[in-house]
Amino acid sequence: MEEGIFEQRTDLGRLNAAVNQIKATLGTIIVGQQDSIDLLIAGILADGHVLIEGVPGVAKTLTAKLVAKAIDAQYSRIQFTPDLMPSDVLGTSVFDPKTIDFEFKKGPIFGNIILIDEINRAPAKTQSALFEVMEERQVTIDGQKYQMQEPFIVLATQNPVEQEGTYRLPEAQLDRFLFKIEIKYPSLEEEIRIITQQHQHKTADQLAEVKPILSKEDIISLRNQVRSFHVEPKILEFVAKVIHETRNNKSLYLGGSPRASLAVVNAAKALAAIRGRDFVTPDDIVWVAPAVLRHRIMLTPDKEMEGVSPDDIIKQIIQKIEVPR
């Protein structure tokens, strides 16, 4: 599909200026990781939660904190631990002797941007406390519903190599994350830049200088703009074929759900916005598909033993299906 076929229907000046400013700000502190930063911004524009996975020391938490700092909204950080209870996250009812009644004290989940560090360290019942709030943007305590303020985004980090004191995230919870971003080790050149920046004591000063670029109202307005983007019927059909193939692939024990199809389309719209377009191309679908699907599919045991990765299977599936042009 040639991009010149479509005329720009939407003025993306404000959106592109904000995206470029966020990327420039993060680029002064975070070395490399351009794809990860694009996915984080796309997650915010697509109203999706993001899971960030990487070994210790690759700046997972720093990257999430910087993105949060670039938005003028209420920010909370929750460190997940094996003894964390659901009430420590959601809040609890406390008896007030003055009113002779119970009053609900909100937990740290009540905010706009919630950073959950080491999400796989909390036990299953604390993990499941996130199910309702991540999907429905509300919490039900003692039969009373409490709505989250928009925007509401969960940015969670996890370490894939450490098994001691960790709990695997349930599939139902993984499905609620729009993206799973995998942060790799930096290249040699990037590592030299990281050491040089730290040696010159620049990072701490730069962190203090980061100022909000977007307000809560800006985020809501830009999301509505992105939601209205054009997607050709043949591209929607291409997405459906990819997801359908994940359910019928011999290498996979579990395929993508209809939520995965919607996630691919919404993510592709956000990516198109970042790239300065108000319409989706097949390349957008192909680019976002691994990040949207890698945590939603399960390999068969024999493929896992062979050392095959979910990304390998996603790539094979996309290559099998004719990409619309």
Summary of the structure (lengths in Angstrom):
residues: 325
radius of gyration: 20.6
end to end distance: 3.9
largest distance: 68.6
contacts: 999
relative contact order: 0.16
helix: 48%
strand: 18%
